[in-house]
């Protein structure tokens, strides 16, 4: 799981959909990945968060 903060627009959709995997920085709202290798039971919500990200700042796998 990777997140590109340069692309992030701080919409927060990822943190709403998968709060155990994503959060937002307090100072600017940019994405923070809490779990770079979420367990299988989180995969569906992570995939949804990646798909819904308006800035396409999230990617499955590693950089």
ZIVEN-V232934 format. One record per residue. N is the residue number from 1. RES is the residue in one letter. PHI is phi in radians with two decimals (none if undefined). PSI is psi as a letter, one per 40 degrees, with the letter a starting at -180 (999 if undefined). Layout:
<<N/RES/PHI/PSI> <N/RES/PHI/PSI>>
This chain:
<<1/X/none/h> <2/X/-2.29/i> <3/X/-2.38/h> <4/X/-1.77/h> <5/X/-1.16/d> <6/X/-1.20/d> <7/X/-1.62/d> <8/X/-1.00/h> <9/X/-1.95/e> <10/X/1.05/f> <11/X/-1.29/d> <12/X/1.42/e> <13/X/-1.07/d> <14/X/-1.10/d> <15/X/-1.19/d> <16/X/-1.28/d> <17/X/-1.36/d> <18/X/-2.33/g> <19/X/-1.16/e> <20/X/-1.43/e> <21/X/-1.95/d> <22/X/-2.17/i> <23/X/-2.52/a> <24/X/-2.21/i> <25/X/-1.19/h> <26/X/-1.04/d> <27/X/-1.27/d> <28/X/-2.45/e> <29/X/1.40/e> <30/X/-1.23/i> <31/X/-1.08/i> <32/X/-2.25/h> <33/X/-1.55/h> <34/X/-1.50/d> <35/X/-2.42/h> <36/X/-1.31/e> <37/X/-2.39/g> <38/X/-1.11/i> <39/X/-1.21/i> <40/X/-0.91/d> <41/X/-1.19/e> <42/X/-1.76/e> <43/X/-1.03/d> <44/X/-1.11/d> <45/X/-1.23/d> <46/X/-1.15/d> <47/X/-1.06/d> <48/X/-1.12/d> <49/X/-1.08/d> <50/X/-1.07/d> <51/X/-1.15/d> <52/X/-1.50/e> <53/X/-1.00/h> <54/X/-1.17/d> <55/X/-1.72/e> <56/X/0.90/f> <57/X/-1.58/e> <58/X/-1.94/i> <59/X/-2.51/i> <60/X/-1.36/i> <61/X/1.56/a> <62/X/-2.05/i> <63/X/-1.40/999>>
